[in-house]
Amino acid sequence: MLRLTRDGSLEATTGELIDDAIGRLERLTADLEALRDGAVPTEADILRDAPGLDQWSVAALAVPCLVGRTWGHPTLPGTGRPIRTSDIWVMAEDHGAVRTISRQYRLGRPADQAETALS
């Protein structure tokens, strides 16, 4: 997660980290587009250079997200509906915004300052 400070600078990160994230997302996008178009990973064309993983199992990875009550959400109707966002990519509290992997959110009051439900 990248954290944007009040003055607009990125906290504890560099342009290199952003470039790395962009590269990873571009490679993921290309792989997903290839799958959509019918390409299946094979030893001959994709997997020959991939690292191996032995004695593997599926696990869960905790990622930062927000929970709260939404308003104006494009796919979740209603006001004050409790939600959990997708994982946070850029946190910009001082700017009243957060960017998750799926969308931007305008931030209202933090939970510790909210006295009543959003109206």
C-alpha positions in Angstrom: 0.0 0.0 0.0 1.3 3.5 -0.9 0.5 6.3 1.5 0.0 9.8 0.1 0.8 12.5 2.6 -0.8 16.0 3.0 1.8 17.7 0.8 1.2 15.1 -1.9 4.4 13.3 -1.5 4.5 9.5 -1.2 5.4 8.2 2.3 8.1 5.5 2.6 8.2 4.7 -1.1 9.9 5.8 -4.3 9.1 6.0 -8.0 10.9 2.7 -8.3 8.3 0.9 -6.2 5.5 2.4 -8.2 7.2 1.4 -11.5 7.6 -2.1 -10.1 3.8 -2.3 -9.2 2.9 -1.0 -12.7 5.1 -3.6 -14.3 3.6 -6.4 -12.3 0.0 -5.2 -13.1 0.8 -4.9 -16.8 2.2 -8.5 -16.8 -0.8 -9.8 -15.0 -3.1 -7.9 -17.4 -1.3 -9.5 -20.4 -1.6 -13.0 -18.9 -5.3 -12.5 -18.1 -5.9 -11.3 -21.7 -4.1 -14.3 -23.1 -6.3 -16.6 -20.9 -9.4 -14.8 -22.0 -8.3 -15.3 -25.7 -7.8 -19.1 -25.1 -4.1 -19.3 -24.4 -3.3 -22.0 -21.8 0.1 -22.0 -20.0 2.3 -24.7 -21.4 5.8 -25.9 -20.7 6.9 -25.0 -24.2 5.9 -21.4 -24.3 5.2 -19.9 -20.9 6.4 -22.2 -18.1 9.9 -23.0 -19.2 11.3 -19.9 -17.5 9.0 -19.9 -14.5 10.4 -20.8 -11.1 9.2 -24.1 -9.5 7.3 -24.5 -6.3 7.3 -27.9 -4.5 5.2 -29.1 -1.5 2.8 -26.2 -2.1 -0.7 -25.5 -0.7 -3.2 -22.7 -0.9 -3.0 -20.1 1.8 -4.6 -16.7 2.5 -2.7 -13.5 2.5 -3.9 -10.6 4.6 -4.0 -7.3 2.7 -5.0 -3.9 3.9 -8.6 -2.9 3.2 -11.3 -0.6 4.6 -14.6 -1.5 6.2 -17.3 1.0 6.5 -20.7 2.2 5.3 -20.9 3.2 1.6 -23.0 5.7 -0.3 -23.1 6.3 -4.0 -21.5 3.0 -4.9 -22.0 2.0 -8.6 -22.9 -1.6 -7.9 -24.0 -1.7 -4.3 -27.3 0.3 -4.0 -28.4 2.1 -0.9 -26.9 4.4 1.7 -25.1 3.3 4.8 -24.6 -0.2 3.5 -21.8 -2.0 5.3 -19.0 -3.1 3.0 -15.4 -4.3 3.0 -13.3 -2.8 0.1 -10.9 -4.6 -2.0 -7.2 -4.3 -1.1 -5.9 -0.7 -0.7 -3.2 0.4 -3.2 -3.0 4.1 -2.3 -4.1 5.6 1.0 -4.5 9.4 0.9 -6.4 10.3 4.1 -5.3 13.9 4.1 -6.8 14.2 0.6 -10.1 12.4 1.5 -9.4 9.5 -0.9 -8.3 5.9 -1.1 -7.6 3.9 -4.2 -8.4 0.2 -4.0 -7.6 -2.3 -6.7 -11.1 -1.9 -8.0 -12.0 1.8 -7.6 -11.5 5.2 -5.9 -13.4 6.0 -2.7 -14.1 9.4 -1.2 -13.5 9.1 2.5 -16.1 10.3 5.0 -15.5 10.3 8.8 -13.3 7.6 10.4 -15.1 5.1 12.5 -13.8 6.6 15.8 -15.3 10.0 14.8 -18.6 8.8 13.4 -21.5 9.4 15.8 -24.4 8.6 13.5 -24.9 6.6 10.2 -24.3 8.4 7.0 -27.4 10.1 5.6 
